[in-house]
Amino acid sequence: MTTGQKIRVLTVVDTFSRFSPSSIQGSAIWPKTVIATLERVCVATGFPKTIRVEAFNGRLRAECLNAHWFLTLADAREKLEDWRKYYNEARPHGAIGNKRPVSLMTPFGAASPPA
């Protein structure tokens, strides 16, 4: 942020569809917040077989974090949420046939194919 305060960002992404159902931001992200976020996402989209770190954070940094000045934490949250919506709903992804991630969502809200 312009104040020099660091921003922490936790992103959740389905690797099959590239859909990002959630991200949380703050000057600190507490374990309770991570657990609550993952539980909320899993109830809505299904529980993953594995959790891993991937290149999504590089895209987030290149396309959003490095492209904006954040004036406040609220400003950062708004810009990050706008980017997440763009990433899911408008941005085509080569890894999924130049489709938008939202196009791979099932009627039940799950993105990955059934196990």
C-alpha angles and dihedrals in degrees: 000000000000088000091062092246113142121240122213118205128193113193127192117203134173105226093206097057100017086232115151109208095180149003130183128203135192146128084265130012112211124211091243089057092049092049093047092048094049092046091050092048094045093051090051100041107018133265117288124232090223140010121216144164115248147169094283090092090057090054091047090052095045098042102034118008096046092041099057142054112220114213097187138358089260090053090050092050092050094049093044092050091048089052092048090053091048090048092052102036110028112017115090116223121214093207091063099042097277090296127138114253092236089062090067095054116116122227087259093057096253118130104188121074115259114274 
